[in-house]
Amino acid sequence: MAWVSLFIAGLFEMFGVVTINMVNRNRDWKSLALMVLGFGGSFLFLVFAMKTLPMGTAYAIWTGIGAAGGSILGMVLYNEPRDWKRMMFILMIVGSAVGLKIIS
């Protein structure tokens, strides 16, 4: 269950990152509320995951999901660059997270 909680925390983190851009564009209370919801959910599920998983592993995977997912969503939603170097480094982040899961 800890790994599921950690994955959900990562999804909320991705949502929070996307809503930062919404807050910068719209400057309204709805965008701010969504951002707080995203990051609040992220921290809540991270806390659940860290009851079982080691702190270093949980934090590394959580930030990896947020960073890789945020980059991918930026490419899809905001037309950010999609060059092969960027994709290679995103795959390295994902590969590192998978590696930590395998050895944990």
Backbone as CSV, one residue per row, in Angstrom:
resi,resn,N_x,N_y,N_z,CA_x,CA_y,CA_z,C_x,C_y,C_z
1,MET,0.814,-1.202,0.000,0.000,0.000,0.000,0.861,1.272,0.000
2,ALA,2.057,1.183,0.576,2.942,2.348,0.625,3.349,2.787,-0.778
3,TRP,3.599,1.821,-1.660,4.002,2.166,-3.019,2.856,2.819,-3.785
4,VAL,1.636,2.370,-3.537,0.468,2.998,-4.170,0.332,4.436,-3.670
5,SER,0.481,4.624,-2.360,0.412,5.970,-1.791,1.491,6.869,-2.383
6,LEU,2.677,6.314,-2.562,3.776,7.103,-3.127,3.482,7.481,-4.572
7,PHE,2.913,6.569,-5.344,2.559,6.868,-6.725,1.480,7.958,-6.784
8,ILE,0.484,7.843,-5.915,-0.566,8.864,-5.856,0.024,10.212,-5.454
9,ALA,0.956,10.201,-4.506,1.635,11.444,-4.110,2.343,12.063,-5.306
10,GLY,2.989,11.238,-6.115,3.661,11.736,-7.314,2.694,12.337,-8.316
11,LEU,1.519,11.712,-8.468,0.506,12.263,-9.379,-0.002,13.621,-8.890
12,PHE,-0.239,13.724,-7.579,-0.644,15.013,-7.020,0.464,16.048,-7.213
13,GLU,1.712,15.633,-7.093,2.842,16.540,-7.294,2.857,17.067,-8.733
14,MET,2.613,16.174,-9.691,2.539,16.588,-11.085,1.414,17.605,-11.285
15,PHE,0.269,17.334,-10.682,-0.867,18.245,-10.776,-0.514,19.603,-10.168
16,GLY,0.152,19.578,-9.023,0.559,20.821,-8.378,1.496,21.642,-9.241
17,VAL,2.429,20.972,-9.902,3.378,21.672,-10.770,2.647,22.337,-11.936
18,VAL,1.702,21.630,-12.530,0.939,22.203,-13.640,0.117,23.403,-13.165
19,THR,-0.430,23.315,-11.961,-1.257,24.421,-11.478,-0.437,25.663,-11.134
20,ILE,0.857,25.511,-10.894,1.702,26.695,-10.710,1.614,27.577,-11.952
21,ASN,1.664,26.947,-13.113,1.544,27.700,-14.359,0.172,28.351,-14.475
22,MET,-0.866,27.651,-14.018,-2.215,28.240,-14.026,-2.277,29.478,-13.130
23,VAL,-1.659,29.393,-11.960,-1.658,30.535,-11.037,-0.942,31.722,-11.671
24,ASN,0.176,31.463,-12.331,0.917,32.552,-12.977,0.138,33.182,-14.118
25,ARG,-0.659,32.405,-14.820,-1.424,32.928,-15.957,-2.711,33.626,-15.519
26,ASN,-3.460,33.009,-14.606,-4.805,33.483,-14.290,-4.873,34.426,-13.091
27,ARG,-4.040,34.186,-12.095,-4.050,34.989,-10.867,-5.440,35.075,-10.234
28,ASP,-6.119,33.924,-10.137,-7.432,33.908,-9.503,-7.445,32.887,-8.367
29,TRP,-8.470,32.923,-7.553,-8.548,32.059,-6.374,-8.749,30.593,-6.751
30,LYS,-9.391,30.311,-7.895,-9.604,28.921,-8.304,-8.273,28.235,-8.616
31,SER,-7.423,28.930,-9.342,-6.105,28.372,-9.665,-5.285,28.153,-8.396
32,LEU,-5.335,29.125,-7.488,-4.606,29.005,-6.228,-5.145,27.849,-5.399
33,ALA,-6.460,27.687,-5.356,-7.067,26.585,-4.601,-6.659,25.235,-5.194
34,LEU,-6.614,25.137,-6.520,-6.188,23.887,-7.160,-4.720,23.582,-6.855
35,MET,-3.893,24.623,-6.823,-2.482,24.421,-6.512,-2.310,23.919,-5.074
36,VAL,-3.019,24.534,-4.152,-2.947,24.110,-2.748,-3.461,22.678,-2.610
37,LEU,-4.537,22.342,-3.308,-5.069,20.983,-3.295,-4.040,19.989,-3.832
38,GLY,-3.407,20.350,-4.932,-2.408,19.463,-5.532,-1.233,19.186,-4.612
39,PHE,-0.638,20.245,-4.092,0.521,20.051,-3.228,0.129,19.483,-1.859
40,GLY,-1.051,19.856,-1.366,-1.528,19.282,-0.106,-1.739,17.788,-0.219
41,GLY,-2.382,17.354,-1.312,-2.568,15.921,-1.545,-1.245,15.203,-1.715
42,SER,-0.314,15.855,-2.364,1.008,15.281,-2.572,1.704,15.003,-1.239
43,PHE,1.709,15.996,-0.365,2.356,15.826,0.942,1.613,14.806,1.805
44,LEU,0.303,14.805,1.744,-0.484,13.865,2.535,-0.159,12.423,2.161
45,PHE,-0.160,12.118,0.869,0.132,10.753,0.446,1.606,10.401,0.639
46,LEU,2.488,11.390,0.561,3.898,11.132,0.857,4.063,10.727,2.321
47,VAL,3.342,11.381,3.209,3.386,11.024,4.633,2.932,9.574,4.830
48,PHE,1.846,9.184,4.162,1.372,7.797,4.270,2.438,6.820,3.787
49,ALA,3.078,7.135,2.670,4.096,6.243,2.113,5.304,6.126,3.034
50,MET,5.671,7.237,3.682,6.868,7.221,4.520,6.661,6.525,5.864
51,LYS,5.440,6.118,6.154,5.225,5.310,7.359,5.855,3.931,7.194
52,THR,6.008,3.490,5.945,6.568,2.172,5.659,7.906,2.245,4.925
53,LEU,7.985,3.111,3.931,9.187,3.178,3.088,10.263,4.052,3.724
54,PRO,11.525,3.744,3.469,12.601,4.611,3.960,12.470,6.020,3.369
55,MET,12.810,7.010,4.175,12.667,8.404,3.773,13.407,8.709,2.469
56,GLY,14.638,8.270,2.349,15.428,8.568,1.158,14.821,7.990,-0.106
57,THR,14.357,6.759,-0.034,13.728,6.110,-1.187,12.432,6.811,-1.549
58,ALA,11.578,7.045,-0.564,10.279,7.677,-0.821,10.471,9.071,-1.420
59,TYR,11.365,9.847,-0.849,11.568,11.214,-1.327,12.139,11.225,-2.743
60,ALA,13.104,10.351,-3.013,13.717,10.312,-4.340,12.689,9.928,-5.410
61,ILE,11.868,8.951,-5.117,10.873,8.524,-6.103,9.785,9.587,-6.260
62,TRP,9.364,10.179,-5.166,8.341,11.232,-5.215,8.813,12.412,-6.062
63,THR,10.033,12.867,-5.830,10.538,13.988,-6.619,10.781,13.578,-8.070
64,GLY,11.179,12.322,-8.280,11.381,11.836,-9.649,10.089,11.823,-10.443
65,ILE,9.016,11.330,-9.819,7.717,11.326,-10.490,7.284,12.762,-10.787
66,GLY,7.449,13.648,-9.814,7.056,15.044,-10.010,7.873,15.732,-11.092
67,ALA,9.179,15.505,-11.093,10.045,16.168,-12.076,9.816,15.627,-13.482
68,ALA,9.825,14.312,-13.616,9.624,13.713,-14.938,8.209,13.996,-15.443
69,GLY,7.231,13.799,-14.574,5.846,14.042,-14.970,5.580,15.500,-15.309
70,GLY,6.148,16.406,-14.522,5.995,17.830,-14.802,6.616,18.211,-16.140
71,SER,7.766,17.637,-16.442,8.415,17.913,-17.733,7.578,17.390,-18.895
72,ILE,7.068,16.183,-18.736,6.239,15.593,-19.803,4.956,16.398,-19.988
73,LEU,4.311,16.770,-18.880,3.093,17.569,-18.991,3.375,18.942,-19.601
74,GLY,4.541,19.513,-19.302,4.919,20.783,-19.921,5.052,20.648,-21.431
75,MET,5.583,19.536,-21.881,5.697,19.293,-23.318,4.328,19.120,-23.963
76,VAL,3.449,18.380,-23.283,2.128,18.089,-23.843,1.204,19.307,-23.768
77,LEU,1.147,19.951,-22.614,0.180,21.021,-22.412,0.657,22.404,-22.846
78,TYR,1.969,22.651,-22.738,2.477,24.004,-22.965,3.503,24.084,-24.089
79,ASN,3.575,23.018,-24.882,4.431,23.004,-26.065,5.897,23.319,-25.754
80,GLU,6.391,22.805,-24.625,7.804,22.973,-24.291,8.649,22.094,-25.214
81,PRO,9.959,22.377,-25.338,10.819,21.619,-26.264,10.763,20.108,-26.022
82,ARG,10.858,19.346,-27.126,10.789,17.882,-27.067,12.020,17.238,-27.704
83,ASP,13.180,17.811,-27.522,14.356,17.249,-28.179,14.815,15.959,-27.506
84,TRP,15.671,15.211,-28.189,16.078,13.885,-27.724,16.874,13.955,-26.431
85,LYS,17.634,15.013,-26.214,18.419,15.134,-24.979,17.498,15.246,-23.766
86,ARG,16.481,16.061,-23.909,15.513,16.232,-22.821,14.821,14.902,-22.505
87,MET,14.427,14.189,-23.551,13.754,12.892,-23.372,14.705,11.880,-22.718
88,MET,15.967,11.901,-23.100,16.937,10.976,-22.531,17.076,11.199,-21.020
89,PHE,17.147,12.444,-20.594,17.300,12.720,-19.170,16.028,12.410,-18.386
90,ILE,14.883,12.611,-18.994,13.634,12.210,-18.343,13.615,10.693,-18.158
91,LEU,14.038,9.965,-19.171,14.106,8.501,-19.050,15.094,8.071,-17.969
92,MET,16.174,8.828,-17.796,17.126,8.512,-16.733,16.485,8.694,-15.354
93,ILE,15.669,9.733,-15.193,14.966,9.946,-13.923,14.009,8.793,-13.661
94,VAL,13.235,8.433,-14.674,12.281,7.324,-14.531,13.025,6.027,-14.241
95,GLY,14.110,5.784,-14.949,14.904,4.576,-14.711,15.469,4.511,-13.311
96,SER,15.871,5.643,-12.776,16.376,5.689,-11.402,15.285,5.368,-10.404
97,ALA,14.082,5.889,-10.627,12.957,5.602,-9.739,12.602,4.116,-9.778
98,VAL,12.592,3.550,-10.973,12.315,2.108,-11.107,13.393,1.292,-10.405
99,GLY,14.654,1.698,-10.568,15.758,1.012,-9.895,15.614,1.030,-8.391
100,LEU,15.219,2.163,-7.832,15.003,2.241,-6.374,13.868,1.330,-5.938
101,LYS,12.825,1.225,-6.754,11.715,0.321,-6.433,12.194,-1.124,-6.422
102,ILE,13.001,-1.472,-7.412,13.482,-2.859,-7.536,14.340,-3.269,-6.350
103,ILE,15.202,-2.362,-5.882,16.097,-2.746,-4.776,15.487,-2.554,-3.406
104,SER,14.298,-1.942,-3.323,13.677,-1.691,-2.015,12.771,-2.816,-1.592
